[in-house]
């Protein structure tokens, strides 16, 4: 099972983020770090999670794949298992193959619009990750080991939200 940085923070684990070590509880839940220009967004990601380059690459790749309706490319950027809504029913998608098979039901026009219209410089960044739109999509680091010394930046949430 992979843990997100948020899950480690809430369990009291210590994360190595670049050269800094951040103890659990340093960033309270929903601490707003940025609504800003491109450089400010990069700085907010750097402050919250370390090197923004990984996040930027995943965010821009995700937007490009969604705009191109490239279900396989989108599926590669998702952390599994992921809980999504398919035709109004909460469902757990376990792998990329199942995600691709249900792509159009998961990536609804509202979610696609929030992803493709999102400007990088307007992303919302907090201790929970990087948010698209009104919370339709969240991106965060997913730890590859218990110490979270290595992580992959992935899509951790895809959901419908109230406008």
N, C-alpha and C positions, 0 to 999 in steps of 0.2 A: 504494500500500500504506500502510495506517495503522499507526503504531507506538503501543504503549502506553507509559506512563511507565516501566514496568519494563524494556521493551526499550531505551529511551533510557538509563536508568541503567546497564544492563549494557554499553552501547557507549561509555560515557564522555561522553555528551552532557550539556549543562547545561540544566536546566529552570527556567523562570520560574514560580514558584508564588506567585500573589498578589503581594505586595510583596517576597517573599524569593526569592533565587536559590539553588538547592541544587545543589551539584556532585555528579557521579556518585561513588558510594562513601560518601557521608555517612551514608546509611542502609544498613547491611549487610543482605544478604538475610535475610528472615524476622525482622527486628527487630520484636518485639512492642510495639505502641504502646498497645493498650487491650483490656481486657475490662471494661466498666464501665457506669455509668449513662448515660442519654441525654446529659447535658451532657458527660460524659467521652468518650463516643463522638464527639460533635461536635468536642470539643477535639482528640481523636486524629486525626480526619480533617483538621481545620484544620492541625495540626502536620505531617502527612504530605503533604498535597496542596493546601493552601490552603482556600478557602471550602467549608465543609461543606454549604452549602445546595444546591448542584448534586447532590452525592452523595445527600443525604437525599431530594430530590425524585425522583431516579431509583429509589432503593431502595423508597420507598413506592409509587411508580407501578408498579414491577415486582411487588411483593407484591399490590397490588390487581388487576392484570391477570391474574396467575397464579391468584388465588383465584376470579376471575370466568371463568376458562378463555377469556380473550380473547386468542387466538393472534396476532391482528394487532397488538394493543397490545404484547404481549411481544416480538414480532418487531422492532418499531420500536426497542426498547431494546437490541438485540443488536448487537455489532460484528461485521462480516463481513469476510472469511470467518471462520467459527468451526468448530473441530474438535469433534465430538460423537460419542457412541456411539449407533448405531441398531441395535437388535436384536443387541447384542453386537459390532457391527462399527464400527470407527473410520471416521468419514465427515466430509468437509469440506462444510459448508453455506455456499454462496456468497452467498445473498441472502435477503431477507425472504420472498419467494414460496416458496422451497424450505423455509425454516424452518416456515412455516405449513402446508405440505403434509405435513411430518413431525412436527408439533407433539406429538402424543400419544406418538410413539416417542421423542422427545427429552425431553420433560417428563414423565418417568415418575412414578408415585405417590410414590416415595421422594424425588425431586427436588422435586416439588410440595409435599410435606409439609415438607421442610427450608425451603422458601421461605415458606410460609404460617405456619409455627410460629415462625419467627425473630423475636425481639424486637429492635427497633432498638438498645436499650441494651445488648444482649448480642452485638452484631456484633463480630467480630474484625477489627482493623485493623492492617496492617503495610505495609512498603514495597512489597509486591506488589499491594495493593488492599484491598478490603473483602470479607470472606468470610461466606457464609451456611453455617449448619450445620457439617458436617465437611469443608467444601471443595467441596460440590456446585456452588456458584455463586460466582463472583468478579466484582466490579465494580471498574472502574478508569477512569482518564482515558485517552482515545484521542486522540492528537495530530492536529490538523487540518493542521499544517504542520511543516516540518523543525525549526523552532526551538521548537516546542511552546508557542508563546505563546497559542494558542487550542486548546481541547480540548473533546471531548464526553465525558460520563460515560456509559459503556456496560457491558453485560454482556459480559465477555471470556472467561468459562469456564462451561461447563455440563457436569458430569461425574458419574458414579457414583463413590461412595467407599465404602470399607470402614467399617463401624460399629464 
